[in-house]
Amino acid sequence: MQSFNTIGLIGRLASASTQYSLKRLIAFLTDQKLEVLLDKETSTILPDCELPVATRPELAQSCDLIIVVGGDGSLLSAARAFAGHDVQILGINRGRLGFLTDISPEDIENKVGEVLSGRYLLEQRFLLESTLLRDDEVMSTGLALNDVVIHPGKLIRMIEFELYIDDEFVYRQRSDGLIISSPTGSTAYALSGGGPIMHPNLDAVVLVPLYPHTLSSRPIVVGGNSEIRLIVCENNNLNPLVTCDGQSQTMTQPGDTVFITKSEKRLKLIHPEGHNFYETCRSKLGWASHTGN
């Protein structure tokens, strides 16, 4: 296992609990005589901290481990910044569910110590890349670890689009939108929309319609290397939004084309030793535990 020498810290902003966990983590890491860099944005919630401060591009170049203290949203933001770089990501949960940030605050010293000693599991997760074309001109691109979603925005109104997979026409649909999710995102918004849970090791993408105007429309699982193409129909009387991980969005116009493919970038995600996906599902989703006989 890789040994870690330079560690970057990122924390959820505007959170007193995150500040407390960061201070504990900083004390522990400095006791280990490790070089620690603090994310520039995170430094605003720790004004008295004397650690050197770095931007995320600087952290990507300097660090071999990034520790994110926050919820899954904080880790999603970090994923887009550090995917494709030779740096590994570890999450400490200060959010709600914590499918990606799976170290509890009470276990910081114990679990982070195990990781630093080489006792951890490493996963590589793929991201989705979206490209918005207008008259054959690229208007925007985006990355998503969880999902790319086309939706009407704040208006409660259906949108209409055509779906193609690998240049084959699938359907023309009127609905509240469509979620295109990676396996990582299958336990997030796609799950709320009625999509299947996919094991993180799967090379697949799921398309989950949002309240389609037909009872026969169901989620579709396709190969991870599929090219998904959405055409925003001309008769839309609003401008649907394309959102990546719920955090960045682009406004479309009727006639626009949105391509979604697997990105070449990968995220190196660390879990504590003994991590089990199905145990995470049991604890986070309230599945019944085996009681034995």
Contacts in CASP RR format, 6 or more apart in sequence:
PFRMAT RR
TARGET T0000
AUTHOR 0000-0000-0000
METHOD contacts of the structure
MODEL  1
MQSFNTIGLIGRLASASTQYSLKRLIAFLTDQKLEVLLDKETSTILPDCE
LPVATRPELAQSCDLIIVVGGDGSLLSAARAFAGHDVQILGINRGRLGFL
TDISPEDIENKVGEVLSGRYLLEQRFLLESTLLRDDEVMSTGLALNDVVI
HPGKLIRMIEFELYIDDEFVYRQRSDGLIISSPTGSTAYALSGGGPIMHP
NLDAVVLVPLYPHTLSSRPIVVGGNSEIRLIVCENNNLNPLVTCDGQSQT
MTQPGDTVFITKSEKRLKLIHPEGHNFYETCRSKLGWASHTGN
1 118 0 8 1.000
1 119 0 8 1.000
1 120 0 8 1.000
1 122 0 8 1.000
2 64 0 8 1.000
2 88 0 8 1.000
2 118 0 8 1.000
3 118 0 8 1.000
4 34 0 8 1.000
4 64 0 8 1.000
4 65 0 8 1.000
4 88 0 8 1.000
4 115 0 8 1.000
4 116 0 8 1.000
5 34 0 8 1.000
5 35 0 8 1.000
5 64 0 8 1.000
6 34 0 8 1.000
6 35 0 8 1.000
6 36 0 8 1.000
6 37 0 8 1.000
6 62 0 8 1.000
6 63 0 8 1.000
6 64 0 8 1.000
6 65 0 8 1.000
7 29 0 8 1.000
7 34 0 8 1.000
7 35 0 8 1.000
7 36 0 8 1.000
7 37 0 8 1.000
7 63 0 8 1.000
7 64 0 8 1.000
7 65 0 8 1.000
7 66 0 8 1.000
7 67 0 8 1.000
8 36 0 8 1.000
8 37 0 8 1.000
8 38 0 8 1.000
8 39 0 8 1.000
8 54 0 8 1.000
8 59 0 8 1.000
8 63 0 8 1.000
8 65 0 8 1.000
8 66 0 8 1.000
8 67 0 8 1.000
9 22 0 8 1.000
9 25 0 8 1.000
9 26 0 8 1.000
9 36 0 8 1.000
9 37 0 8 1.000
9 38 0 8 1.000
9 39 0 8 1.000
9 42 0 8 1.000
9 51 0 8 1.000
9 66 0 8 1.000
9 67 0 8 1.000
9 69 0 8 1.000
10 39 0 8 1.000
10 41 0 8 1.000
10 42 0 8 1.000
10 56 0 8 1.000
10 59 0 8 1.000
10 66 0 8 1.000
10 67 0 8 1.000
10 68 0 8 1.000
10 69 0 8 1.000
10 74 0 8 1.000
10 78 0 8 1.000
11 18 0 8 1.000
11 22 0 8 1.000
11 39 0 8 1.000
11 42 0 8 1.000
11 45 0 8 1.000
11 68 0 8 1.000
11 69 0 8 1.000
11 70 0 8 1.000
11 74 0 8 1.000
11 94 0 8 1.000
12 18 0 8 1.000
12 69 0 8 1.000
12 70 0 8 1.000
12 71 0 8 1.000
12 74 0 8 1.000
12 94 0 8 1.000
12 95 0 8 1.000
13 41 0 8 1.000
13 42 0 8 1.000
13 44 0 8 1.000
13 45 0 8 1.000
14 45 0 8 1.000
15 45 0 8 1.000
15 70 0 8 1.000
15 94 0 8 1.000
17 94 0 8 1.000
17 105 0 8 1.000
18 45 0 8 1.000
18 69 0 8 1.000
18 70 0 8 1.000
18 94 0 8 1.000
19 45 0 8 1.000
19 46 0 8 1.000
20 105 0 8 1.000
21 69 0 8 1.000
21 92 0 8 1.000
21 94 0 8 1.000
21 105 0 8 1.000
21 108 0 8 1.000
22 42 0 8 1.000
22 45 0 8 1.000
22 46 0 8 1.000
22 69 0 8 1.000
23 46 0 8 1.000
24 105 0 8 1.000
24 108 0 8 1.000
24 109 0 8 1.000
25 67 0 8 1.000
25 69 0 8 1.000
25 92 0 8 1.000
25 108 0 8 1.000
25 112 0 8 1.000
26 36 0 8 1.000
26 49 0 8 1.000
26 51 0 8 1.000
28 108 0 8 1.000
28 109 0 8 1.000
28 112 0 8 1.000
28 113 0 8 1.000
29 36 0 8 1.000
29 112 0 8 1.000
30 36 0 8 1.000
32 113 0 8 1.000
32 116 0 8 1.000
34 116 0 8 1.000
36 51 0 8 1.000
37 51 0 8 1.000
37 52 0 8 1.000
37 53 0 8 1.000
37 54 0 8 1.000
37 58 0 8 1.000
37 59 0 8 1.000
37 62 0 8 1.000
37 63 0 8 1.000
38 46 0 8 1.000
38 49 0 8 1.000
38 51 0 8 1.000
38 52 0 8 1.000
38 53 0 8 1.000
38 54 0 8 1.000
39 53 0 8 1.000
39 54 0 8 1.000
39 55 0 8 1.000
39 56 0 8 1.000
39 59 0 8 1.000
40 53 0 8 1.000
40 54 0 8 1.000
40 55 0 8 1.000
40 56 0 8 1.000
43 49 0 8 1.000
43 51 0 8 1.000
43 53 0 8 1.000
54 62 0 8 1.000
56 78 0 8 1.000
56 81 0 8 1.000
56 82 0 8 1.000
57 81 0 8 1.000
59 66 0 8 1.000
59 82 0 8 1.000
59 87 0 8 1.000
60 81 0 8 1.000
60 82 0 8 1.000
60 85 0 8 1.000
60 87 0 8 1.000
61 85 0 8 1.000
63 87 0 8 1.000
64 86 0 8 1.000
64 87 0 8 1.000
64 88 0 8 1.000
65 87 0 8 1.000
65 88 0 8 1.000
65 89 0 8 1.000
65 90 0 8 1.000
65 115 0 8 1.000
65 270 0 8 1.000
66 78 0 8 1.000
66 82 0 8 1.000
66 87 0 8 1.000
66 88 0 8 1.000
66 89 0 8 1.000
66 90 0 8 1.000
67 90 0 8 1.000
67 91 0 8 1.000
67 92 0 8 1.000
67 112 0 8 1.000
68 74 0 8 1.000
68 75 0 8 1.000
68 78 0 8 1.000
68 89 0 8 1.000
68 90 0 8 1.000
68 91 0 8 1.000
68 92 0 8 1.000
68 101 0 8 1.000
69 91 0 8 1.000
69 92 0 8 1.000
69 94 0 8 1.000
69 101 0 8 1.000
70 91 0 8 1.000
70 92 0 8 1.000
70 93 0 8 1.000
70 94 0 8 1.000
70 95 0 8 1.000
70 101 0 8 1.000
71 93 0 8 1.000
71 94 0 8 1.000
71 95 0 8 1.000
71 96 0 8 1.000
71 98 0 8 1.000
71 100 0 8 1.000
71 101 0 8 1.000
72 95 0 8 1.000
72 97 0 8 1.000
72 98 0 8 1.000
72 99 0 8 1.000
72 100 0 8 1.000
72 101 0 8 1.000
72 188 0 8 1.000
73 245 0 8 1.000
73 247 0 8 1.000
74 94 0 8 1.000
74 101 0 8 1.000
75 89 0 8 1.000
75 91 0 8 1.000
75 100 0 8 1.000
75 101 0 8 1.000
76 100 0 8 1.000
76 145 0 8 1.000
76 146 0 8 1.000
76 245 0 8 1.000
76 247 0 8 1.000
77 245 0 8 1.000
77 247 0 8 1.000
78 89 0 8 1.000
79 89 0 8 1.000
79 125 0 8 1.000
79 127 0 8 1.000
79 145 0 8 1.000
79 267 0 8 1.000
80 127 0 8 1.000
80 142 0 8 1.000
80 143 0 8 1.000
80 144 0 8 1.000
80 145 0 8 1.000
80 244 0 8 1.000
80 245 0 8 1.000
82 89 0 8 1.000
82 267 0 8 1.000
83 127 0 8 1.000
83 143 0 8 1.000
83 145 0 8 1.000
83 263 0 8 1.000
83 265 0 8 1.000
83 266 0 8 1.000
83 267 0 8 1.000
84 264 0 8 1.000
84 265 0 8 1.000
84 266 0 8 1.000
84 267 0 8 1.000
86 268 0 8 1.000
87 268 0 8 1.000
88 122 0 8 1.000
88 268 0 8 1.000
88 269 0 8 1.000
88 270 0 8 1.000
89 267 0 8 1.000
89 268 0 8 1.000
89 269 0 8 1.000
89 270 0 8 1.000
90 103 0 8 1.000
90 112 0 8 1.000
90 115 0 8 1.000
90 120 0 8 1.000
90 270 0 8 1.000
91 100 0 8 1.000
91 101 0 8 1.000
91 102 0 8 1.000
91 103 0 8 1.000
91 270 0 8 1.000
92 101 0 8 1.000
92 103 0 8 1.000
92 104 0 8 1.000
92 105 0 8 1.000
92 108 0 8 1.000
92 112 0 8 1.000
93 101 0 8 1.000
93 102 0 8 1.000
93 103 0 8 1.000
93 104 0 8 1.000
93 105 0 8 1.000
94 101 0 8 1.000
94 105 0 8 1.000
95 101 0 8 1.000
97 284 0 8 1.000
98 284 0 8 1.000
99 187 0 8 1.000
99 188 0 8 1.000
99 280 0 8 1.000
99 284 0 8 1.000
100 184 0 8 1.000
100 269 0 8 1.000
102 271 0 8 1.000
102 272 0 8 1.000
102 275 0 8 1.000
102 280 0 8 1.000
103 111 0 8 1.000
103 112 0 8 1.000
103 272 0 8 1.000
107 272 0 8 1.000
111 272 0 8 1.000
114 120 0 8 1.000
114 272 0 8 1.000
114 273 0 8 1.000
115 270 0 8 1.000
115 272 0 8 1.000
119 272 0 8 1.000
119 273 0 8 1.000
120 270 0 8 1.000
120 271 0 8 1.000
120 272 0 8 1.000
120 273 0 8 1.000
121 270 0 8 1.000
121 271 0 8 1.000
121 272 0 8 1.000
121 273 0 8 1.000
121 274 0 8 1.000
121 275 0 8 1.000
122 268 0 8 1.000
122 269 0 8 1.000
122 270 0 8 1.000
122 271 0 8 1.000
123 200 0 8 1.000
123 201 0 8 1.000
123 268 0 8 1.000
123 269 0 8 1.000
123 270 0 8 1.000
123 271 0 8 1.000
124 266 0 8 1.000
124 267 0 8 1.000
124 268 0 8 1.000
124 269 0 8 1.000
125 145 0 8 1.000
125 182 0 8 1.000
125 183 0 8 1.000
125 184 0 8 1.000
125 200 0 8 1.000
125 266 0 8 1.000
125 267 0 8 1.000
125 269 0 8 1.000
126 182 0 8 1.000
126 203 0 8 1.000
126 224 0 8 1.000
126 262 0 8 1.000
126 263 0 8 1.000
126 265 0 8 1.000
126 266 0 8 1.000
126 267 0 8 1.000
127 143 0 8 1.000
127 144 0 8 1.000
127 145 0 8 1.000
127 182 0 8 1.000
127 262 0 8 1.000
127 263 0 8 1.000
127 265 0 8 1.000
127 266 0 8 1.000
127 267 0 8 1.000
128 143 0 8 1.000
128 144 0 8 1.000
128 145 0 8 1.000
128 147 0 8 1.000
128 148 0 8 1.000
128 180 0 8 1.000
128 182 0 8 1.000
128 205 0 8 1.000
128 244 0 8 1.000
128 260 0 8 1.000
128 261 0 8 1.000
128 262 0 8 1.000
128 263 0 8 1.000
129 141 0 8 1.000
129 142 0 8 1.000
129 143 0 8 1.000
129 144 0 8 1.000
129 260 0 8 1.000
129 261 0 8 1.000
129 262 0 8 1.000
129 263 0 8 1.000
130 141 0 8 1.000
130 142 0 8 1.000
130 143 0 8 1.000
130 144 0 8 1.000
130 148 0 8 1.000
130 242 0 8 1.000
130 244 0 8 1.000
130 258 0 8 1.000
130 259 0 8 1.000
130 260 0 8 1.000
131 138 0 8 1.000
131 140 0 8 1.000
131 141 0 8 1.000
131 142 0 8 1.000
131 258 0 8 1.000
131 259 0 8 1.000
131 260 0 8 1.000
131 261 0 8 1.000
132 138 0 8 1.000
132 139 0 8 1.000
132 140 0 8 1.000
132 141 0 8 1.000
132 242 0 8 1.000
132 250 0 8 1.000
132 252 0 8 1.000
132 256 0 8 1.000
132 257 0 8 1.000
132 258 0 8 1.000
133 139 0 8 1.000
133 256 0 8 1.000
133 257 0 8 1.000
133 258 0 8 1.000
133 259 0 8 1.000
134 253 0 8 1.000
134 255 0 8 1.000
134 256 0 8 1.000
134 257 0 8 1.000
139 250 0 8 1.000
139 256 0 8 1.000
140 242 0 8 1.000
140 250 0 8 1.000
142 148 0 8 1.000
142 244 0 8 1.000
142 248 0 8 1.000
142 250 0 8 1.000
143 244 0 8 1.000
143 263 0 8 1.000
143 265 0 8 1.000
144 182 0 8 1.000
144 244 0 8 1.000
144 245 0 8 1.000
145 182 0 8 1.000
145 184 0 8 1.000
145 185 0 8 1.000
145 245 0 8 1.000
145 267 0 8 1.000
146 181 0 8 1.000
146 182 0 8 1.000
146 184 0 8 1.000
146 185 0 8 1.000
146 188 0 8 1.000
146 189 0 8 1.000
146 245 0 8 1.000
146 246 0 8 1.000
147 179 0 8 1.000
147 180 0 8 1.000
147 181 0 8 1.000
147 182 0 8 1.000
147 185 0 8 1.000
147 188 0 8 1.000
147 189 0 8 1.000
147 190 0 8 1.000
147 244 0 8 1.000
147 245 0 8 1.000
147 246 0 8 1.000
148 179 0 8 1.000
148 180 0 8 1.000
148 242 0 8 1.000
148 243 0 8 1.000
148 244 0 8 1.000
148 258 0 8 1.000
148 260 0 8 1.000
149 177 0 8 1.000
149 178 0 8 1.000
149 179 0 8 1.000
149 180 0 8 1.000
149 189 0 8 1.000
149 210 0 8 1.000
149 242 0 8 1.000
149 243 0 8 1.000
149 246 0 8 1.000
150 159 0 8 1.000
150 161 0 8 1.000
150 177 0 8 1.000
150 178 0 8 1.000
150 230 0 8 1.000
150 232 0 8 1.000
150 240 0 8 1.000
150 241 0 8 1.000
150 242 0 8 1.000
150 243 0 8 1.000
150 252 0 8 1.000
150 258 0 8 1.000
151 159 0 8 1.000
151 176 0 8 1.000
151 177 0 8 1.000
151 210 0 8 1.000
151 240 0 8 1.000
151 241 0 8 1.000
151 243 0 8 1.000
152 158 0 8 1.000
152 159 0 8 1.000
152 176 0 8 1.000
152 177 0 8 1.000
152 238 0 8 1.000
152 240 0 8 1.000
152 241 0 8 1.000
153 240 0 8 1.000
153 241 0 8 1.000
155 238 0 8 1.000
157 238 0 8 1.000
158 174 0 8 1.000
158 175 0 8 1.000
158 176 0 8 1.000
158 213 0 8 1.000
159 174 0 8 1.000
159 175 0 8 1.000
159 176 0 8 1.000
159 177 0 8 1.000
159 232 0 8 1.000
159 236 0 8 1.000
159 238 0 8 1.000
159 240 0 8 1.000
160 172 0 8 1.000
160 173 0 8 1.000
160 174 0 8 1.000
160 233 0 8 1.000
160 235 0 8 1.000
160 236 0 8 1.000
161 172 0 8 1.000
161 173 0 8 1.000
161 177 0 8 1.000
161 178 0 8 1.000
161 230 0 8 1.000
161 231 0 8 1.000
161 232 0 8 1.000
161 233 0 8 1.000
161 240 0 8 1.000
162 169 0 8 1.000
162 171 0 8 1.000
162 172 0 8 1.000
162 173 0 8 1.000
162 230 0 8 1.000
162 231 0 8 1.000
162 233 0 8 1.000
163 169 0 8 1.000
163 170 0 8 1.000
163 171 0 8 1.000
163 172 0 8 1.000
163 173 0 8 1.000
163 178 0 8 1.000
163 207 0 8 1.000
163 228 0 8 1.000
163 229 0 8 1.000
163 230 0 8 1.000
164 170 0 8 1.000
164 228 0 8 1.000
164 229 0 8 1.000
164 230 0 8 1.000
164 231 0 8 1.000
165 220 0 8 1.000
165 222 0 8 1.000
165 226 0 8 1.000
165 227 0 8 1.000
165 228 0 8 1.000
165 229 0 8 1.000
166 226 0 8 1.000
166 227 0 8 1.000
167 227 0 8 1.000
167 229 0 8 1.000
170 220 0 8 1.000
171 217 0 8 1.000
172 233 0 8 1.000
173 209 0 8 1.000
173 212 0 8 1.000
173 213 0 8 1.000
173 214 0 8 1.000
173 217 0 8 1.000
174 212 0 8 1.000
174 213 0 8 1.000
175 209 0 8 1.000
175 210 0 8 1.000
175 211 0 8 1.000
175 212 0 8 1.000
175 213 0 8 1.000
175 217 0 8 1.000
176 210 0 8 1.000
176 211 0 8 1.000
177 209 0 8 1.000
177 210 0 8 1.000
177 211 0 8 1.000
177 240 0 8 1.000
178 207 0 8 1.000
178 208 0 8 1.000
178 209 0 8 1.000
178 210 0 8 1.000
178 230 0 8 1.000
179 189 0 8 1.000
179 190 0 8 1.000
179 193 0 8 1.000
179 206 0 8 1.000
179 207 0 8 1.000
179 208 0 8 1.000
179 209 0 8 1.000
179 210 0 8 1.000
180 205 0 8 1.000
180 206 0 8 1.000
180 207 0 8 1.000
180 228 0 8 1.000
180 260 0 8 1.000
181 188 0 8 1.000
181 189 0 8 1.000
181 190 0 8 1.000
181 195 0 8 1.000
181 205 0 8 1.000
181 206 0 8 1.000
181 207 0 8 1.000
181 208 0 8 1.000
182 205 0 8 1.000
183 198 0 8 1.000
183 199 0 8 1.000
183 200 0 8 1.000
183 201 0 8 1.000
183 202 0 8 1.000
183 204 0 8 1.000
184 200 0 8 1.000
185 191 0 8 1.000
186 195 0 8 1.000
186 196 0 8 1.000
186 197 0 8 1.000
186 198 0 8 1.000
186 206 0 8 1.000
187 197 0 8 1.000
187 281 0 8 1.000
187 284 0 8 1.000
187 285 0 8 1.000
189 246 0 8 1.000
190 206 0 8 1.000
190 208 0 8 1.000
190 219 0 8 1.000
191 197 0 8 1.000
193 208 0 8 1.000
193 210 0 8 1.000
194 208 0 8 1.000
194 219 0 8 1.000
195 206 0 8 1.000
195 208 0 8 1.000
195 219 0 8 1.000
196 206 0 8 1.000
196 219 0 8 1.000
196 221 0 8 1.000
197 281 0 8 1.000
198 204 0 8 1.000
198 206 0 8 1.000
198 221 0 8 1.000
199 277 0 8 1.000
200 277 0 8 1.000
203 223 0 8 1.000
203 224 0 8 1.000
203 225 0 8 1.000
204 221 0 8 1.000
204 222 0 8 1.000
204 223 0 8 1.000
204 224 0 8 1.000
205 221 0 8 1.000
205 222 0 8 1.000
205 223 0 8 1.000
205 224 0 8 1.000
205 226 0 8 1.000
205 228 0 8 1.000
205 260 0 8 1.000
205 262 0 8 1.000
206 219 0 8 1.000
206 220 0 8 1.000
206 221 0 8 1.000
206 222 0 8 1.000
207 219 0 8 1.000
207 220 0 8 1.000
207 221 0 8 1.000
207 222 0 8 1.000
207 228 0 8 1.000
208 219 0 8 1.000
209 217 0 8 1.000
209 218 0 8 1.000
209 219 0 8 1.000
222 228 0 8 1.000
224 262 0 8 1.000
225 261 0 8 1.000
225 262 0 8 1.000
226 261 0 8 1.000
227 259 0 8 1.000
227 260 0 8 1.000
227 261 0 8 1.000
228 259 0 8 1.000
228 260 0 8 1.000
228 261 0 8 1.000
229 257 0 8 1.000
229 258 0 8 1.000
229 259 0 8 1.000
229 260 0 8 1.000
230 257 0 8 1.000
230 258 0 8 1.000
230 260 0 8 1.000
231 255 0 8 1.000
231 256 0 8 1.000
231 257 0 8 1.000
231 258 0 8 1.000
232 240 0 8 1.000
232 252 0 8 1.000
232 253 0 8 1.000
232 254 0 8 1.000
232 255 0 8 1.000
232 256 0 8 1.000
232 257 0 8 1.000
232 258 0 8 1.000
233 254 0 8 1.000
233 255 0 8 1.000
234 254 0 8 1.000
234 255 0 8 1.000
235 254 0 8 1.000
236 254 0 8 1.000
239 251 0 8 1.000
239 252 0 8 1.000
239 253 0 8 1.000
239 254 0 8 1.000
240 251 0 8 1.000
240 252 0 8 1.000
241 249 0 8 1.000
241 250 0 8 1.000
241 251 0 8 1.000
241 252 0 8 1.000
242 249 0 8 1.000
242 250 0 8 1.000
242 252 0 8 1.000
242 258 0 8 1.000
243 249 0 8 1.000
252 258 0 8 1.000
281 287 0 8 1.000
282 288 0 8 1.000
282 289 0 8 1.000
END
